[in-house]
Amino acid sequence: MDQQGYKRQPDPAGEEASGDTLSFDSQETLDPQETGPTPRKHRQSSAKGRRRRIPQRIYRRGRLAAFFYVAGSLAVCVLLAGFFLSAFNDVLAFNKPNQAVEVTITSKDTPEDVAAQLKEKGLIRYETLFNYIYDFEKVGSYQIGKHVLNTNMGYTTMMKAMEKQAEQRETVMVTIPEGLPMWRVAEILEENGVCDAEEFVERANNTNFGFDFEDEIPQSSKIFYPLEGYLFPDTYEFYKNDAPLNVIRRMLQNFDNKITPSVRNLMKQKGLSLHETITLASIVQAEASGEEMNRVSSVYHNRLDDSQLFPLLQADPTRDYANEQILTHIGDRDRRVADYYNTYTTAGLPPGAINNPGMAAIMAALQPEDTPYYYFCTDSRTKEFYYAETLEEHNRNVQKAGLRGWQ
């Protein structure tokens, strides 16, 4: 053996080299600590082939932890996104319900008190955010008194609606006569500078004002204007340039006050719902006035009670309402709605009122005279009423009144 290493030669007898036969050259040296015959190169290769495996339970724990981490992160992101969407919707009112709510502000209320009241009444969800925007927008102090707001208003819109006016607001006295349809009521309000007519009608037909009687109005596509009949005619003092919501709520509140428990007892005795009572009252209001109302009411009650012989009420004002109000303002709606209101073509009462009746007409609808009449007509010149039990008698009366007879 020399300094360059050595070589062991195979057995001269021709035997193959065994596992302990080694061949070294000048580039390979033995590990000084190695006592066995295996060289370092072979040991390293063998160690790599025998790399230590991660226990299965640890591997599974790692995968489970990663799953929960990702799932938790996604859940947090979804919750945050949901919160921000909810907050933006509440602040800007992109998609909120349409319901009018009355708010009362007293001299002792702070802006924070007002925000708390708005949250309590379901107008806002985020009280702290509302207060922050109030400070940021530098809104002035709130006007003391009652305000009608809507759940579909954004935060700043509510603030502006309640903000104290710099000058004393001008008021105007407006008389709404009995028996006017909604559009005519709206026009009178606009003529007196109270509010815009189109906005009044739009708000009236697309807003829930929170009165219990609104739940008694049928939810039917056949009804042209749901609140027709409920805008109580009276003399009101309104602010000029007021919000339609305030005006409508005043009129509905007046109606609600008029429908007392005694009035409801009469409805129960006659077997009429509130909506049927107002619908019938609107027809009576359009047909007559004063003492004639109760007698005219008896004619319609007799027809309703004997619907097999008289399936049609044949009330002229319902046909006029269908032609003059519905077909004029129907827009893109189904034109068959007009037919539903025409009692010459549709049996029984129309789907809704044809005007806004006063208290006398409502009471006449509930307290008709006891008569045998099924027909009546009116002389357009003298305003005299003629009543009849039979068609023959009625046709004679029509001639007396200078009208065209029924066939």
C-alpha positions in Angstrom: 0.0 0.0 0.0 1.3 3.5 -0.9 0.0 7.0 -0.4 -2.2 6.9 -3.5 -4.3 3.9 -2.3 -4.5 0.4 -3.4 -6.4 -2.1 -5.5 -7.6 -5.5 -4.5 -7.6 -7.9 -7.5 -10.1 -10.6 -8.0 -9.2 -14.2 -7.1 -6.9 -15.7 -9.6 -9.2 -18.7 -9.7 -11.8 -16.6 -11.5 -14.2 -16.0 -8.7 -16.5 -12.9 -8.9 -15.8 -10.1 -6.6 -17.9 -10.4 -3.5 -19.8 -7.6 -1.6 -16.7 -6.8 0.3 -14.5 -6.4 -2.7 -13.4 -2.8 -3.1 -11.8 -0.8 -5.9 -10.3 2.6 -5.0 -8.6 5.1 -7.1 -6.7 8.3 -6.3 -10.0 10.3 -5.9 -11.6 8.2 -3.3 -10.5 7.9 0.3 -11.8 6.0 3.3 -13.5 7.7 6.1 -11.0 7.6 8.9 -13.7 6.6 11.3 -15.1 4.0 9.0 -14.3 0.5 10.1 -16.4 -1.3 7.6 -15.6 -1.9 3.9 -18.5 0.3 2.5 -17.2 3.5 0.9 -18.7 7.0 1.5 -20.3 7.3 -2.0 -22.3 4.2 -1.5 -23.4 5.2 2.0 -24.7 8.6 0.7 -26.6 7.0 -2.1 -28.1 4.5 0.3 -29.1 7.3 2.8 -30.9 9.3 0.0 -32.9 6.2 -1.0 -33.9 5.7 2.6 -35.3 9.4 3.1 -37.5 9.5 6.3 -41.2 9.6 5.5 -43.6 12.0 7.4 -46.0 10.1 9.6 -49.5 9.9 8.1 -51.3 11.4 11.1 -49.0 14.5 11.0 -49.7 14.8 7.3 -53.4 14.6 7.8 -53.3 17.2 10.6 -51.5 19.6 8.3 -54.1 19.2 5.6 -56.9 19.8 8.1 -55.3 22.9 9.5 -54.8 24.3 6.0 -58.5 23.6 5.2 -59.7 25.4 8.3 -57.4 28.3 7.7 -58.7 28.8 4.1 -62.3 28.2 5.1 -62.0 30.7 8.0 -60.4 33.3 5.8 -63.2 32.9 3.2 -65.8 33.2 5.9 -64.3 36.4 7.3 -64.2 37.8 3.7 -67.8 36.9 3.1 -68.9 38.4 6.4 -67.0 41.7 5.8 -68.4 41.9 2.3 -71.9 41.3 3.6 -71.5 44.0 6.2 -70.2 46.6 3.7 -72.9 45.8 1.2 -75.5 46.1 4.0 -74.1 49.4 5.2 -73.9 50.9 1.7 -77.5 49.9 1.0 -78.6 51.4 4.3 -76.8 54.7 3.7 -77.6 55.1 0.0 -81.0 53.2 -0.1 -80.3 51.1 -3.2 -82.7 48.4 -2.3 -84.9 49.2 0.8 -88.6 48.6 1.4 -91.1 51.4 0.8 -92.9 52.3 4.0 -93.8 55.7 5.4 -92.9 56.3 9.1 -93.7 59.2 11.3 -91.0 60.6 13.5 -91.5 63.2 16.3 -88.6 65.5 17.3 -88.9 67.4 20.6 -86.9 70.4 21.8 -85.0 68.1 24.2 -83.8 65.7 21.5 -80.1 65.7 20.5 -79.0 64.4 17.0 -78.0 61.2 18.8 -81.5 60.9 20.2 -83.0 61.3 16.7 -80.7 58.7 15.3 -81.8 56.3 18.1 -85.4 56.9 17.2 -84.8 56.3 13.5 -83.2 53.0 14.4 -86.0 52.0 16.8 -88.6 52.7 14.0 -86.7 50.7 11.4 -85.6 53.6 9.3 -81.9 52.9 9.7 -79.8 50.0 10.9 -76.5 51.6 11.8 -77.0 54.4 14.4 -73.3 55.2 14.8 -72.7 55.5 11.1 -75.7 57.8 10.8 -74.3 60.1 13.5 -70.9 60.1 11.8 -72.4 61.1 8.5 -74.5 63.8 10.3 -71.3 65.3 11.6 -69.4 64.9 8.3 -72.2 66.5 6.2 -72.5 69.4 8.7 -76.3 69.1 8.7 -78.0 71.9 10.6 -80.3 71.3 13.6 -83.4 69.3 13.2 -86.9 70.9 12.9 -89.0 70.3 16.0 -92.3 68.6 15.3 -93.5 65.6 13.2 -91.8 64.4 10.1 -93.0 61.7 7.7 -90.0 59.7 6.4 -89.7 56.6 4.3 -87.7 53.5 4.8 -86.4 53.8 1.2 -84.7 57.1 2.0 -80.9 57.3 2.2 -79.3 58.8 5.3 -78.7 62.3 3.9 -82.2 62.5 2.4 -83.6 61.8 5.9 -81.4 64.4 7.4 -82.4 67.1 4.8 -86.1 66.2 5.3 -85.8 66.8 9.1 -83.4 69.8 8.9 -84.7 73.1 10.4 -85.8 75.6 7.7 -83.9 78.9 7.7 -87.2 80.8 7.2 -90.7 80.4 8.5 -92.6 78.1 6.1 -95.6 79.4 4.4 -98.9 77.5 4.8 -102.1 77.4 2.7 -105.6 76.3 3.4 -106.9 73.7 0.9 -110.4 72.3 0.7 -110.7 68.8 -0.9 -114.4 68.3 -1.8 -116.2 65.0 -1.4 -116.3 62.6 -4.4 -113.1 63.6 -6.2 -110.9 60.9 -7.8 -107.2 60.8 -6.7 -105.9 62.5 -9.7 -108.2 65.5 -9.2 -107.1 65.7 -5.5 -103.5 65.7 -6.6 -104.1 68.5 -9.1 -105.8 70.7 -6.5 -102.8 70.3 -4.2 -100.4 71.2 -7.0 -102.6 74.2 -8.0 -102.3 75.5 -4.4 -98.5 75.0 -4.3 -98.6 72.1 -1.8 -96.8 69.4 -3.8 -96.4 68.0 -7.3 -99.4 66.1 -8.6 -97.6 63.2 -10.3 -95.3 62.6 -7.3 -98.4 62.7 -5.0 -100.1 59.9 -7.1 -96.9 57.9 -7.4 -96.2 58.0 -3.6 -99.9 57.2 -2.8 -99.8 54.1 -4.9 -96.4 52.7 -4.0 -96.0 53.4 -0.3 -97.2 51.6 2.9 -98.0 54.3 5.4 -98.3 51.9 8.4 -102.0 52.3 9.2 -103.9 49.1 10.2 -106.6 49.7 7.7 -104.1 49.4 4.9 -104.0 45.7 5.6 -107.7 45.5 4.9 -107.3 46.7 1.3 -107.1 43.6 -1.0 -103.8 42.9 -2.7 -105.3 42.6 -6.2 -104.0 43.6 -9.6 -107.5 44.5 -10.5 -107.4 47.5 -8.2 -106.3 50.5 -10.1 -105.4 52.9 -7.2 -105.3 51.0 -3.8 -105.7 54.3 -1.8 -108.5 55.6 -3.9 -111.4 56.2 -1.5 -109.1 56.6 1.6 -107.9 60.2 1.0 -110.5 61.8 3.3 -112.0 65.0 1.8 -111.8 67.9 4.2 -110.3 71.4 4.6 -106.6 71.1 5.5 -103.8 73.5 6.3 -100.7 72.4 4.5 -97.2 73.7 4.2 -96.4 75.0 0.7 -93.8 72.9 -1.2 -94.3 70.1 1.3 -93.4 66.4 0.7 -96.2 64.3 -0.7 -95.7 61.8 2.0 -96.6 64.3 4.7 -99.7 65.4 2.8 -100.9 61.8 2.1 -100.4 60.8 5.7 -102.4 63.7 7.0 -105.3 62.7 4.8 -105.1 59.0 5.7 -104.8 59.9 9.4 -108.0 61.9 9.0 -109.7 58.9 7.4 -108.5 56.6 10.2 -109.9 58.9 12.8 -113.3 58.9 11.1 -113.7 55.1 11.0 -114.6 54.7 14.7 -115.7 51.4 16.4 -119.4 52.4 16.0 -118.8 52.7 12.2 -117.1 49.3 12.2 -120.1 47.8 14.1 -122.4 49.0 11.3 -120.1 47.4 8.7 -120.4 44.1 10.7 -124.2 44.4 10.8 -124.4 44.9 7.0 -121.9 42.1 6.3 -119.5 44.5 4.5 -115.8 44.8 4.8 -114.1 48.2 5.1 -113.1 48.1 1.4 -116.5 47.1 0.2 -118.0 49.9 2.3 -115.7 52.6 0.9 -116.3 51.2 -2.7 -120.1 51.4 -2.3 -119.9 54.7 -0.6 -117.9 56.1 -3.5 -120.7 55.1 -5.9 -123.4 56.6 -3.7 -121.3 59.8 -3.4 -121.0 60.1 -7.2 -124.8 59.5 -7.7 -126.4 61.6 -5.1 -126.2 64.1 -2.2 -128.0 64.9 0.9 -131.1 62.8 1.8 -131.1 61.1 -1.6 -127.9 59.2 -0.6 -129.7 56.7 1.6 -132.4 56.0 -1.0 -129.9 55.5 -3.8 -127.9 53.3 -1.4 -131.0 51.1 -1.0 -131.2 50.5 -4.8 -127.6 49.1 -4.8 -128.1 47.1 -1.7 -131.3 45.5 -3.2 -129.3 44.6 -6.3 -126.4 43.2 -4.3 -128.8 41.2 -2.2 -130.7 39.8 -5.3 -127.7 39.2 -7.5 -129.3 36.3 -9.4 -132.0 38.6 -10.9 -129.7 41.7 -10.9 -126.1 40.6 -11.3 -125.0 44.0 -12.6 -125.2 47.2 -10.6 -125.2 49.3 -13.8 -123.9 52.4 -12.1 -123.0 55.1 -14.6 -120.2 56.6 -12.5 -118.2 53.3 -12.6 -118.3 53.4 -16.4 -117.2 57.1 -16.3 -114.3 56.3 -13.9 -113.2 53.4 -16.2 -113.1 55.7 -19.3 -112.0 59.0 -17.8 -109.6 58.0 -15.1 -108.3 54.5 -15.7 -107.9 54.6 -19.5 -106.4 58.1 -19.2 -103.8 57.2 -16.7 -103.3 53.4 -17.2 -99.9 53.7 -18.9 -98.5 50.2 -19.5 -100.9 48.3 -17.3 -103.5 45.8 -18.5 -106.3 47.7 -20.1 -108.8 45.1 -18.8 -108.6 46.9 -15.4 -111.0 49.4 -16.9 -113.5 46.6 -17.6 -113.3 45.4 -14.0 -114.5 48.8 -12.8 -117.3 49.1 -15.3 -120.4 47.6 -13.5 -122.3 47.4 -16.9 -119.9 44.6 -17.8 -118.7 43.2 -14.4 -121.0 41.7 -11.8 -121.1 43.1 -8.2 -119.0 45.9 -6.8 -116.0 47.2 -8.7 -112.5 46.2 -7.3 -112.1 49.5 -5.6 -113.5 53.0 -5.0 -114.1 55.4 -7.9 -113.5 58.5 -5.8 -112.9 59.6 -2.2 -116.3 59.8 -0.4 -117.2 61.9 2.6 -118.7 60.7 5.9 -122.3 61.2 4.7 -121.8 58.8 1.8 -120.0 56.3 4.0 -122.9 56.4 6.5 -125.5 56.1 3.6 -123.7 53.0 2.4 -124.1 51.5 5.9 -127.6 52.8 6.6 -129.7 52.6 3.4 -133.4 53.2 3.4 -135.7 50.2 3.4 -137.2 50.4 -0.1 -138.3 47.9 -2.8 -136.5 49.8 -5.6 -134.1 48.3 -8.1 -133.8 51.3 -10.5 -133.5 55.0 -10.3 -132.6 57.9 -12.7 -132.1 61.6 -12.3 -133.4 64.6 -14.3 -130.2 66.3 -15.3 -131.9 69.7 -15.4 -134.0 69.6 -12.2 -131.9 67.1 -10.3 -135.1 65.2 -9.4 -134.7 61.5 -8.7 -137.2 58.9 -10.0 -137.2 55.4 -8.5 -138.8 52.2 -9.8 -139.3 48.5 -8.9 -139.6 47.2 -12.5 -137.9 47.9 -15.8 -141.1 49.0 -17.4 -141.7 51.6 -14.7 -138.1 52.7 -14.9 -138.3 53.3 -18.6 -141.3 55.5 -18.1 -139.3 57.5 -15.5 -136.4 57.8 -17.9 -138.7 59.4 -20.4 -139.9 61.8 -17.7 -136.3 62.7 -17.0 -135.6 63.3 -20.6 -133.1 60.4 -20.8 -132.7 57.4 -23.0 -134.4 54.2 -21.7 -132.8 50.9 -20.9 -133.3 47.9 -23.2 
